[in-house]
Amino acid sequence: MELCQFNMKNLAGFCSDYFGNLHASNAVSAALDMESRLAELNKRFKEKQLPSLSHGIGIHTGQVLAANIGSPNRLSYLLVGDTVNLASRLQAKTRDLDVAMIISQQTISNLKQDPGVLSILPCDAPIMVKGWNKPVSVYVRDLQKTPI
């Protein structure tokens, strides 16, 4: 399927050396592209009377350790660190908050465009996430939420 194939310019950045200072904007752009492609796929599913799909997206910006781990016979590319963990926790919270996307304040601070233009709005209050001692300030996008 071509559902989640992206041009390199739209990919979220793992490496700020490659993507420059646009990593937050690229991550949000990639997420919006994923939403759009999922909506297209769900239209095709509906025409074939198939159940629709949904997804939740969590975005956080920061430093990660990126490495190839393993041996030549079994190699894995991994991203690890608090940034990866928080993005994962935000993604898990999309179900609790019934939204399609949760974006950390840190990512929003690095966006090159106004989040309101993208229908990304601040959450009423900071949220608690598993593994974090203090609440996390986030923004949400729920306009494109599709049923499970």
Contact map, one row per residue, 1 for C-alpha under 8 A:
1111000000000000000000000000000000000000000000000000000000000000000000000000000000000000000000000000000000000000000000000000000000000000000000000000
1111100000000000000000000000000000000000000000000000000000000000000000000000000000000000000000000000000000000000000000000000000000000000000000000000
1111100000000000000000000000000001001100100000000000000000000000000000000000000000000000000000000000000000000000000000000000000000000000000000000000
1111110000000000000000000000000001001000000000000000000000000000000000000000000000000000000000000000000000000000000000000000000000000000000000000000
0111111000000000000000000000000000000000000000000000000000000000000000000000000000000000000000000000000000000000000000000000000000000000000000000000
0001111101100000000000000000010000000000000000000000000000000000000000000000000000000000000000000000000000000000000000000000000000000000000000000000
0000111111100000000000000000000000000000000000000000000000000000000000000000000000000000000000000000000000000000000000000000000000000000000000000000
0000011111100000000000000000000000000000000000000000000000000000000000000000000000000000000000000000000000000000000000000000000000000000000000000000
0000001111100000000000000100000000000000000000000000000000000000000000000000000000000000000000000000000000000000000000000000000000000000000000000000
0000011111110000000000000110110000000000000000000000000000000000000000000000000000000000000000000000000000000000000000000000000000000000000000000000
0000011111111000000000000110110000000000000000000000000000000000000000000000000000000000000000000000000000000000000000000000000000000000000000000000
0000000001111100000000111111110000000000000000000000000000000000000000000000000000000000000000000000000000000000000000000000000000000000000000000000
0000000000111111011000110110000000000000000000000000000000000000000000000000000000000000000000000000000000000000000000000000000000000000000000000000
0000000000011111000000100000000000000000000000000000000000000001010000000000000000000000000000000000000000000000000000000000000000000000000000000000
0000000000001111111000000000000000000000000000000000000000000000000000000000000000000000000000000000000000000000000000000000000000000000000000000000
0000000000001111111111100000000000000000000000000000000000000000000000000000000000000000000000000000000000000000000000000000000000000000000000000000
0000000000000011111100000000000000000000000000000000000000000000000000000000000000000000000000000000000000000000000000000000000000000000000000000000
0000000000001011111100000000000000000000000000000000000000000000000000000000000000000000000000000000000000000000000000000000000000000000000000000000
0000000000001011111111100000000000000000000000000000000000000000000000000000000000000000000000000000000000000000000000000000000000000000000000000000
0000000000000001111111100000000000000000000000000000000000000000000000000000000000000000000000000000000000000000000000000000000000000000000000000000
0000000000000001001111110000000000000000000000000000000000000000000000000000000000000000000000000000000000000000000000000000000000000000000000000000
0000000000000001001111111100000000000000000000000000000000000000000000000000000000000000000000000000000000000111000000000000000000000000000000000000
0000000000011101001111111110000000000000000000000000000000001000000000000000000000000000000000000000000000000000000000000000000000000000000000000000
0000000000011000000011111111000000000000000000000000000000001000000000000000000000000000000000000000000000110110000000000000000000000000000000000000
0000000000010000000001111111100000000000000000000000000000000000000000000000000000000000000000000000000000000111100000000000000000000000000000000000
0000000011111000000001111111110000000000000000000000000000000000000000000000000000000000000000000000000000000000000000000000000000000000000000000000
0000000001111000000000111111111000000000000000000000000000100000000000000000000000000000000000000000000000000000000000000000000000000000000000000000
0000000000010000000000011111111100000000000000000000000000100000000000000000000000000000000000000000000000000000000000000000000000000000000000000000
0000000001110000000000001111111110000000000000000000000000000000000000000000000000000000000000000000000000000000000000000000000000000000000000000000
0000010001110000000000000111111111000000000000000000000000000000000000000000000000000000000000000000000000000000000000000000000000000000000000000000
0000000000000000000000000011111111100000000000000000000010000000000000000000000000000000000000000000000000000000000000000000000000000000000000000000
0000000000000000000000000001111111110000000000000000000000000000000000000000000000000000000000000000000000000000000000000000000000000000000000000000
0000000000000000000000000000111111111000000000000000000000000000000000000000000000000000000000000000000000000000000000000000000000000000000000000000
0011000000000000000000000000011111111100000000000000000000000000000000000000000000000000000000000000000000000000000000000000000000000000000000000000
0000000000000000000000000000001111111110000000000000000000000000000000000000000000000000000000000000000000000000000000000000000000000000000000010000
0000000000000000000000000000000111111111000000000000000000000000000000000000000000000000000000000000000000000000000000000000000000000000000000000000
0011000000000000000000000000000011111111100000000000000000000000000000000000000000000000000000000000000000000000000000000000000000000000000000000000
0010000000000000000000000000000001111111110000000000110000000000000000000000000000000000000000000000000000000000000000000000000000000000000000000000
0000000000000000000000000000000000111111111000000000000000000000000000000000000000000000000000000000000000000000000000000000000000000000000000010100
0000000000000000000000000000000000011111111100000000000000000000000000000000000000000000000000000000000000000000000000000000000000000000000000000000
0010000000000000000000000000000000001111111110000000000000000000000000000000000000000000000000000000000000000000000000000000000000000000000000000000
0000000000000000000000000000000000000111111111000011100000000000000000000000000000000000000000000000000000000000000000000000000000000000000000000000
0000000000000000000000000000000000000011111111100000000000000000000000000000000000000000000000000000000000000000000000000000000000000000000000000000
0000000000000000000000000000000000000001111111110000000000000000000000000000000000000000000000000000000000000000000000000000000000000000000000000000
0000000000000000000000000000000000000000111111111111000000000000000000000000000000000000000000000000000000000000000000000000000000000000000000000000
0000000000000000000000000000000000000000011111111111000000000000000000000000000000000000000000000000000000000000000000000000000000000000000000000000
0000000000000000000000000000000000000000001111111100000000000000000000000000000000000000000000000000000000000000000000000000000000000000000000000000
0000000000000000000000000000000000000000000111111100000000000000000000000000000000000000000000000000000000000000000000000000000000000000000000000000
0000000000000000000000000000000000000000000011111110000000000000000000000000000000000000000000000000000000000000000000000000000000000000000000000000
0000000000000000000000000000000000000000000011111111000000000000000000000000000000000000000000000000000000000000000000000000000000000000000000000000
0000000000000000000000000000000000000000010011001111100000000000000000000000000000000000000000000000000000000000000000000000000000000000000000000001
0000000000000000000000000000000000000000010011000111110000000000000000000000000000000000000000000000000000000000000000000000000000000000000000000111
0000000000000000000000000000000000000100010000000011111000000000000000000000000000000000000000000000000000000000000000000000000000000000000000000111
0000000000000000000000000000000000000100000000000001111100000000000000000000000000000000000000000000000000000000000000000000000000000000000000001111
0000000000000000000000000000000000000000000000000000111110000000000000000000000000000000000000000001000000000000000000000000000000000000000000000100
0000000000000000000000000000000000000000000000000000011111000000000000000000000000000000001101100011100000000000000000000000000000000000000000000000
0000000000000000000000000000001000000000000000000000001111100000000000000000000000000000011001000001110000000000000000000000000000000000000000000000
0000000000000000000000000000000000000000000000000000000111110000000000000000000000000011111101000000111000000000000000000000000000000000000000000000
0000000000000000000000000011000000000000000000000000000011111000000000000000000000000010011000000000111100100000000000000000000000000000000000000000
0000000000000000000000000000000000000000000000000000000001111100000000000000000000110110000000000000001101100000000000000000000000000000000000000000
0000000000000000000000110000000000000000000000000000000000111110000000000000000000100000000000000000000101100000000000000000000000000000000000000000
0000000000000000000000000000000000000000000000000000000000011111000000000000000000100000000000000000000000000000000000000000000000000000000000000000
0000000000000000000000000000000000000000000000000000000000001111100000000000000010100000000000000000000000000000000000000000000000000000000000000000
0000000000000100000000000000000000000000000000000000000000000111110000000000001111110000000000000000000000000000000000000000000000000000000000000000
0000000000000000000000000000000000000000000000000000000000000011111000000000011110000000000000000000000000000000000000000000000000000000000000000000
0000000000000100000000000000000000000000000000000000000000000001111100000000111100000000000000000000000000000000000000000000000000000000000000000000
0000000000000000000000000000000000000000000000000000000000000000111110000000111000000000000000000000000000000000000000000000000000000000000000000000
0000000000000000000000000000000000000000000000000000000000000000011111000011110000000000000000000000000000000000000000000000000000000000000000000000
0000000000000000000000000000000000000000000000000000000000000000001111100011110000000000000000000000000000000000000000000000000000000000000000000000
0000000000000000000000000000000000000000000000000000000000000000000111111111000000000000000000000000000000000000000000000000000000000000000000000000
0000000000000000000000000000000000000000000000000000000000000000000011111110000000000000000000000000000000000000000000000000000000000000000000000000
0000000000000000000000000000000000000000000000000000000000000000000001111110000000000000000000000000000000000000000000000000000000000000000000000000
0000000000000000000000000000000000000000000000000000000000000000000001111110000000000000000000000000000000000000000000000000000000000000000000000000
0000000000000000000000000000000000000000000000000000000000000000000001111111000000000000000000000000000000000000000000000000000000000000000000000000
0000000000000000000000000000000000000000000000000000000000000000000111111111100000000000000000000000000000000000000000000000000000000000000000000000
0000000000000000000000000000000000000000000000000000000000000000000111000111110000000000000000000000000000000000000000000000000000000000000000000000
0000000000000000000000000000000000000000000000000000000000000000011110000011111000000000000000000000000000000000000000000000000000000000000000000000
0000000000000000000000000000000000000000000000000000000000000000111110000001111100000000000000000000000000000000000000000000000000000000000000000000
0000000000000000000000000000000000000000000000000000000000000001111000000000111110010000000000000000000000000000000000000000000000000000000000000000
0000000000000000000000000000000000000000000000000000000000000001110000000000011111111000000000000000000000000000000000000000000000000000000000000000
0000000000000000000000000000000000000000000000000000000000000011100000000000001111111000000000000000000000000000000000000000000000000000000000000000
0000000000000000000000000000000000000000000000000000000000000001000000000000000111111100000000000000000000000000000000000000000000000000000000000000
0000000000000000000000000000000000000000000000000000000000011111000000000000000111111110000000000000000000000000000000000000000000000000000000000000
0000000000000000000000000000000000000000000000000000000000010001000000000000001111111111000000000000000000000000000000000000000000000000000000000000
0000000000000000000000000000000000000000000000000000000000000000000000000000000111111111100000000000000000000000000000000000000000000000000000000000
0000000000000000000000000000000000000000000000000000000000010000000000000000000001111111110000000000000000000000000000000000000010000000000000000000
0000000000000000000000000000000000000000000000000000000001110000000000000000000000111111111000000000000000000000000000000000000000000000000000000000
0000000000000000000000000000000000000000000000000000000001000000000000000000000000011111111100000000000000000000000000000000000000000000000000000000
0000000000000000000000000000000000000000000000000000000001000000000000000000000000001111111110000000000000000000000000000000000011000000000000000000
0000000000000000000000000000000000000000000000000000000011100000000000000000000000000111111111000000011100000000000000000000000010000000000000000000
0000000000000000000000000000000000000000000000000000000111100000000000000000000000000011111111000000110000000000000000000000000000000000000000000000
0000000000000000000000000000000000000000000000000000000101000000000000000000000000000001111111110000000000000000000000000000000000000000000000000000
0000000000000000000000000000000000000000000000000000000000000000000000000000000000000000111111111000010000000000000000000000000010000000000000000000
0000000000000000000000000000000000000000000000000000000111000000000000000000000000000000011111111111110000000000000000000000000000000000000000000000
0000000000000000000000000000000000000000000000000000000100000000000000000000000000000000000111111110000000000000000000000000000000000000000000000000
0000000000000000000000000000000000000000000000000000000000000000000000000000000000000000000111111100000000000000000000000000000000000000000000000000
0000000000000000000000000000000000000000000000000000000000000000000000000000000000000000000011111110000000000000000000000000000000000000000000000000
0000000000000000000000000000000000000000000000000000000000000000000000000000000000000000000001111111000000000000000000000000000000000000000001001000
0000000000000000000000000000000000000000000000000000000100000000000000000000000000000000000001101111110000000000000000000000000000000000000111001000
0000000000000000000000000000000000000000000000000000001110000000000000000000000000000000000001000111110000000000000000000000000000000000000111111100
0000000000000000000000000000000000000000000000000000000111100000000000000000000000000000001001000011111000000000000000000000000000000000000111000000
0000000000000000000000000000000000000000000000000000000011100000000000000000000000000000011011000011111100000000000000000000000000000000011110000000
0000000000000000000000000000000000000000000000000000000001110000000000000000000000000000010000000000111110110000000000000000000000000000011100000000
0000000000000000000000000000000000000000000000000000000000111000000000000000000000000000010000000000011111110000000000000000000000000001111000000000
0000000000000000000000000000000000000000000000000000000000000000000000000000000000000000000000000000001111111000000000000000000000000001111000000000
0000000000000000000000000000000000000000000000000000000000011000000000000000000000000000000000000000000111111100000000000000000000000000000000000000
0000000000000000000000010000000000000000000000000000000000111000000000000000000000000000000000000000001111111110000000000000000000000000000000000000
0000000000000000000000010000000000000000000000000000000000000000000000000000000000000000000000000000001111111110001000000000000000000000001000000000
0000000000000000000000000000000000000000000000000000000000000000000000000000000000000000000000000000000011111110000000000000000000000000000000000000
0000000000000000000001011000000000000000000000000000000000000000000000000000000000000000000000000000000001111111000000000000000000000000000000000000
0000000000000000000001011000000000000000000000000000000000000000000000000000000000000000000000000000000000111111111000000000000000000000000000000000
0000000000000000000001001000000000000000000000000000000000000000000000000000000000000000000000000000000000000111110000000000000000000000000000000000
0000000000000000000000001000000000000000000000000000000000000000000000000000000000000000000000000000000000000011111010000000000000000000000000000000
0000000000000000000000000000000000000000000000000000000000000000000000000000000000000000000000000000000000000011111111000000000000000000000000000000
0000000000000000000000000000000000000000000000000000000000000000000000000000000000000000000000000000000000010010111111111000000000000000000000000000
0000000000000000000000000000000000000000000000000000000000000000000000000000000000000000000000000000000000000000011111111000000000000000000000000000
0000000000000000000000000000000000000000000000000000000000000000000000000000000000000000000000000000000000000000111111110000000000000000000000000000
0000000000000000000000000000000000000000000000000000000000000000000000000000000000000000000000000000000000000000011111110000000000000000000000000000
0000000000000000000000000000000000000000000000000000000000000000000000000000000000000000000000000000000000000000001111111000000000000000000010100000
0000000000000000000000000000000000000000000000000000000000000000000000000000000000000000000000000000000000000000001111111100000000000000001110000000
0000000000000000000000000000000000000000000000000000000000000000000000000000000000000000000000000000000000000000001100111110000000000000001110000000
0000000000000000000000000000000000000000000000000000000000000000000000000000000000000000000000000000000000000000000000011111000000000000011100000000
0000000000000000000000000000000000000000000000000000000000000000000000000000000000000000000000000000000000000000000000001111110000000000111100000000
0000000000000000000000000000000000000000000000000000000000000000000000000000000000000000000000000000000000000000000000000111110000000000000000000000
0000000000000000000000000000000000000000000000000000000000000000000000000000000000000000000000000000000000000000000000000011111000000000100000000000
0000000000000000000000000000000000000000000000000000000000000000000000000000000000000000000000000000000000000000000000000011111100000011110000000000
0000000000000000000000000000000000000000000000000000000000000000000000000000000000000000000000000000000000000000000000000000111110000011110000000000
0000000000000000000000000000000000000000000000000000000000000000000000000000000000000000000000000000000000000000000000000000011111011111000000000000
0000000000000000000000000000000000000000000000000000000000000000000000000000000000000100110010000000000000000000000000000000001111110011000000000000
0000000000000000000000000000000000000000000000000000000000000000000000000000000000000000100000000000000000000000000000000000000111110000000000000000
0000000000000000000000000000000000000000000000000000000000000000000000000000000000000000000000000000000000000000000000000000000011111000000000000000
0000000000000000000000000000000000000000000000000000000000000000000000000000000000000000000000000000000000000000000000000000000111111110000000000000
0000000000000000000000000000000000000000000000000000000000000000000000000000000000000000000000000000000000000000000000000000000100111110000000000000
0000000000000000000000000000000000000000000000000000000000000000000000000000000000000000000000000000000000000000000000000000000100011111000000000000
0000000000000000000000000000000000000000000000000000000000000000000000000000000000000000000000000000000000000000000000000000011110011111100000000000
0000000000000000000000000000000000000000000000000000000000000000000000000000000000000000000000000000000110000000000000000000011110000111110000000000
0000000000000000000000000000000000000000000000000000000000000000000000000000000000000000000000000000000110000000000000000010111000000011111000000000
0000000000000000000000000000000000000000000000000000000000000000000000000000000000000000000000000000011110000000000000000110011000000001111100000000
0000000000000000000000000000000000000000000000000000000000000000000000000000000000000000000000000000011110010000000000011110000000000000111110000000
0000000000000000000000000000000000000000000000000000000000000000000000000000000000000000000000000011111000000000000000011110000000000000011111000000
0000000000000000000000000000000000000000000000000000000000000000000000000000000000000000000000000011110000000000000000111000000000000000001111110000
0000000000000000000000000000000000000000000000000000000000000000000000000000000000000000000000000111100000000000000000000000000000000000000111111000
0000000000000000000000000000000000000000000000000000000000000000000000000000000000000000000000000001000000000000000000100000000000000000000011111000
0000000000000000000000000000000000100010000000000000000000000000000000000000000000000000000000000001000000000000000000000000000000000000000011111100
0000000000000000000000000000000000000000000000000000010000000000000000000000000000000000000000000111000000000000000000000000000000000000000001111110
0000000000000000000000000000000000000010000000000001111000000000000000000000000000000000000000000001000000000000000000000000000000000000000000011111
0000000000000000000000000000000000000000000000000001110000000000000000000000000000000000000000000000000000000000000000000000000000000000000000001111
0000000000000000000000000000000000000000000000000011110000000000000000000000000000000000000000000000000000000000000000000000000000000000000000000111
